[in-house]
Amino acid sequence: MKIVIIGNSVAGINAVEAIREKDKISDIRVISDEQTRAYSHPLLPNFVVGDVSRAEERFYYRHRAFYEKNNVKTILGKSVVKVFPKNKYVQLNNEEKVEYDKLLIACGGKPIIPKMQGVELEGVHTLTNIKSADRLKSELSDIKSCVVVGGGLIGSKTAEKLAKKGIKVTLVELMKRVLFPVLDDTGADYIHKELKNLGVKLILEDSVVELKGDKKVKEVVLSSGKKIETDSVVVAVGVRPNLDFVSDSDIETNKGILVNDYMQTNIDTIYAAGDVVEAYDIVIAQKRPIPILPLAARQGRIAGLNIIDSNIKYKGGFPTNSITIGKTSFISMGIVDSDEFEVLQIQNGNEYRKFLIDDNKLVGAILVGNIEKAGMFNWMIQNKFDVSWIKDTFLNSDFGWKYFNKAFRVLRLDRKIK
Amino acid sequence: MKIVKINEDNCIYCHLCEVACIVEHSQSKDIIKAFKKEERPIARCSVEFNYPLSLSIMCRHCDDAPCMEACQNGAMHRDERGYVTVDSNKCVGCWMCVMACPYGVIKRDTRREVWGLSTKCDACPDRKIPACVEACPNNALTFEEI
């Protein structure tokens, strides 16, 4: 069988591993417009400031020998122009055709660029792939000040890293707090404090309307009328599914590529996984893109197994995030800010815990400071666990197995219940 | 594959599993040096107490390990023995494994200069029977096929 995978990152690599667990002989080709082996996208802000480099294994998602060991042919530095589902081939930008029996589209996301004048100016950056990271890194020594547009995960991390390098950073966020969908006001306040301590100037509830400069960006104009002098801008308002080569094909899309529970598109020889898809969110009970790494890995694995004739269902996922800014670590998951649910919360110095419960099912959590049992809550959300008899202990900072019912605890710890 | 089985009825809250784990993962594997002279490792098992219950908990080495799935750079991996272990040279301390672990058994070591280090049970690669099991005085921990 000829298997073609478009995309050389988390979903694609996990698909390869899943396929090779059972099938050593099928021909696997991985196509990517990038030249490097799979690397860690969350490390890009660290890469820019020099915490980690291309010379270190730490930067990569898998070892150098991965492709050879798994007998995978790579077609790097080429992009896919179009998919031809009837004749089962993909066309590359160099006119080359690559035939497949089964195709996996795992080409990820691309940065959202908000409408504003002057985005084409020099000194304006994004930070979602190594090419953009290289460009920012190469200009870093000349950068004295930077406006980061967007206080999401990439934006906040970038602001932190640049500020630590001594760059004068202004972070502009449209909403009333940074990390809007993943934290509530109380949680975000910890991050606001950390960023301010690092010297980052925060501008909330404002947005960039224009970037000014002759050739190179010199000034940023906000919708409030405020003007900020700067010699660089990083646009980090989020990513959306990269639908470049699928939008005029027969593959069904909405915001992302639509897939069924088997990660299969409307065309039965074509699968899709990772940031490019719109898969089921079990917490809000609808399909939507959730561009996070653990789900890309799981979806890629399931797609890979199903490509070689398994029948494994994707049970759905929900957003989970872990980030450390300054000295504060937090983990959040599911729905984190809503009046519709039962809310349990406690704040005690550097610790903050919050749980949202819908009809005795956990639907979201925020842990700041003390994050170590976070995965137990993740499990409860994923499995729609009845928390009625245990939720009273959630706010205890020593929450753990000791609070569970004995029969359940023994079964879980003996791996009798997954 | 054998993992450490937890027999909570036998646990007497003596913490010897933690002591043995710390010694086993120390530089010298010498109890005095491990506790008094070297940088003390973090115990990979944790004893929980809620009278009259006590029990020691450590990694269950899942077949479909969510920590590996969540790891951003493959630092969390399955070793040649089949156990889930952390490559300390790769780990960047993003705590995504902590976010994913359904048993809550991954700890954070924040003592390294640049990168944090996820710390968890590695089923003692240098031993036939894990140190915690050997140290347990009354079979509250046993090494068994599960």
Chai-1 contact restraints between the chains, C-beta under 6 A:
chainA,res_idxA,chainB,res_idxB,connection_type,confidence,min_distance_angstrom,max_distance_angstrom,comment,restraint_id
A,S40,B,Q72,contact,1.0,0.0,6.0,A-B,restraint_1
A,S40,B,N73,contact,1.0,0.0,6.0,A-B,restraint_2
A,P42,B,Q72,contact,1.0,0.0,6.0,A-B,restraint_3
A,R58,B,K90,contact,1.0,0.0,6.0,A-B,restraint_4
A,Y61,B,N73,contact,1.0,0.0,6.0,A-B,restraint_5
A,Y61,B,G74,contact,1.0,0.0,6.0,A-B,restraint_6
A,R62,B,G74,contact,1.0,0.0,6.0,A-B,restraint_7
A,L293,B,Q72,contact,1.0,0.0,6.0,A-B,restraint_8
A,P294,B,E69,contact,1.0,0.0,6.0,A-B,restraint_9
A,P294,B,A70,contact,1.0,0.0,6.0,A-B,restraint_10
A,P294,B,A100,contact,1.0,0.0,6.0,A-B,restraint_11
A,A297,B,E69,contact,1.0,0.0,6.0,A-B,restraint_12
A,R298,B,E69,contact,1.0,0.0,6.0,A-B,restraint_13
A,T320,B,M99,contact,1.0,0.0,6.0,A-B,restraint_14
A,S322,B,W95,contact,1.0,0.0,6.0,A-B,restraint_15
A,S322,B,M96,contact,1.0,0.0,6.0,A-B,restraint_16
A,S322,B,M99,contact,1.0,0.0,6.0,A-B,restraint_17
A,I331,B,M99,contact,1.0,0.0,6.0,A-B,restraint_18
A,I371,B,V98,contact,1.0,0.0,6.0,A-B,restraint_19
A,K373,B,G104,contact,1.0,0.0,6.0,A-B,restraint_20
A,A374,B,V98,contact,1.0,0.0,6.0,A-B,restraint_21
A,A374,B,M99,contact,1.0,0.0,6.0,A-B,restraint_22
A,G375,B,M99,contact,1.0,0.0,6.0,A-B,restraint_23
A,G375,B,A100,contact,1.0,0.0,6.0,A-B,restraint_24
A,G375,B,C101,contact,1.0,0.0,6.0,A-B,restraint_25
A,G375,B,P102,contact,1.0,0.0,6.0,A-B,restraint_26
A,G375,B,G104,contact,1.0,0.0,6.0,A-B,restraint_27
A,M376,B,G104,contact,1.0,0.0,6.0,A-B,restraint_28
A,W379,B,P102,contact,1.0,0.0,6.0,A-B,restraint_29
A,G400,B,E48,contact,1.0,0.0,6.0,A-B,restraint_30
A,W401,B,E48,contact,1.0,0.0,6.0,A-B,restraint_31
A,W401,B,I57,contact,1.0,0.0,6.0,A-B,restraint_32
A,K402,B,E48,contact,1.0,0.0,6.0,A-B,restraint_33
A,K402,B,N50,contact,1.0,0.0,6.0,A-B,restraint_34
A,K402,B,L53,contact,1.0,0.0,6.0,A-B,restraint_35
A,L413,B,I6,contact,1.0,0.0,6.0,A-B,restraint_36
A,D414,B,I146,contact,1.0,0.0,6.0,A-B,restraint_37
A,R415,B,R60,contact,1.0,0.0,6.0,A-B,restraint_38
A,R415,B,I146,contact,1.0,0.0,6.0,A-B,restraint_39
